[in-house]
Amino acid sequence: MIYKLKYDATIHHRRSIRLPHYDYAQPGGYFIAICTQNRVCLFGDIINGKTVLNDAGMMVEKCWNEIPQHFPNAILDEYALMPNHFHGIIIIVGANNYSPLHNPRMGTSKTIGSIIRGFKIGVTKWFREKSPDFVVWQRNYYERVIRGEK
């Protein structure tokens, strides 16, 4: 028999780190930070103060750079990949700015959450080909809505 536990705030202390009532599909800039599970250095090493990527790190870069192919409403800006985490800026554009490559079969969700989920899945899929039970990413991600030049 399978039992389903109901959410109980006295036991489950999960709280959302998202802005309440904010539409994460609306046009704008988003600063993203994603950490590896247990902050394990999976993507390379720091040598002489610089990140030197391994094959996994190169796959992370590849998956990041392919985001606009899967989400034509996303434009990529600067990013930094470290051995155990990733920072990047994604700009979501409005409906009038969609790329002509838009494919309606790619799905309808255009939120920052769906974009990050797809990115994490792509990297995880590559890792799982090497080790089926491997956990790459820490649950969730951090984001900051970019509200202005500062």
N, C-alpha and C positions, 0 to 999 in steps of 0.2 A: 504494500500500500504506500502511496506517495502522499506525504503531508506537505501542505503549503503553509508557511508561516506568514501571518499578517504583519504589516509594518507596525512596530511598536517603538515610539520615540524614546522610551526609557531604556530600550535595549539597543536599538539601531541608531547610532549617532552620526549617520551620514547627512551631510548638509551640502547643498549645491554651492559651487563656487561661481556660478553664473550670475549675471545681473538680473534681478527679478524684473519681469515684464519687458525684457529687451528682446527685440526680434533679431536673432542671429543670422537671418537671411537677408537683412537689409544691406544696401550698398554701404561700403566703408572699409576701413583698414583694421586688421586684427593682428596683434602681436601674439605669437604662439610659442609655448615652451612645452616640450614633451621629454620625459625622463625614461630611461631604461628601468626595467624591474630591478629593484634593490641597488640602483645606481651602478650596475656592473658596466665596466668599460668594454662594450661590444664592438664599437665602430672604429677603433684605432688606438693610437697612443699619442701622447704629447712628447715630442722630441725637440730639444732646443727651443722650447717655448711655442712650438707650432704643432697643430694637429696633423698627424700623418694617418690618413684613412687606410683601413684594410678593405678587403672585399665587401664586408658587410657595410662599412661606411660608404663605399662607392654605390652600393645598392640603395642606401637611404637617399643619397643625392639623386640617383636616377628616379626613384619613386617620387621624390619631391618635385623634380623638374617635369614630371609627366602629369602632375595634377591638372593643368589646364586642358589636357587632352580628354580628361574624364569629367571635368567640371568647367565648362566654357565660361561660366560666370566668375571664375577665379583668375586673378592676375597675381603672379608671384613677384615679390620684391626681395630685399636682402634676406639672407639666412646665414646661420653659423651652425656648423655641426661639430660637436665635441665628442670625445670617446664615449660618454655616457648620457648625453642629452642633446637636444636639438632646439634651436630658436629660429623662427622664421616669421616673415610678415606676408600675409595674404590680403589682397584687396578684392572685395566682392563688388562687381559692377552691376548696374541696373539692367533691366530687361532690354533697353535699347542698345546696350553695348555688348550684347552676346556675340561671341565669335561665330563666324559662318560655319565653323566645324561642328556646331551643335548637332547632336544626334539625339532625337527624342527617346530612343531606346535606352539611353544611359540612366534613366531614372529622373525623378522630378525633384528630389530634395536638393536644395541649394544652400543649406545652412553651413556655417563654419563647422558645426559638429559632424555633418555628413562628409565634408571634405577631409577633416582630420581622421575620421573613422576609415575612409578609403585609403588614405596614406598609410595609416598604421597597419591595415590589413595587407596592403601590398608588401610592406617590409616583413611582416610576420610570415606571410606565405613563403617568401624566399628562405627565411630561417627554418621553417618547418620542413622544407625539402631536405635540409641537412640533418635536422634533429626534430622528430615529430612532436615531442612534448615540450619544446623550448618556449619559454615565456620571454618575449622581447621587451614589451612596454609595461610601464607602470599603468595602473588603471587611471583613466581620465587624461586630462591635459590642462595646462594653464593658459589662459588667454587674457588679453587686455584689449579692450576696444580702443582704438586710436582715435581720439576725439579732436585732435588738432596738431599743429606742427610741433609744439613742445612735447 
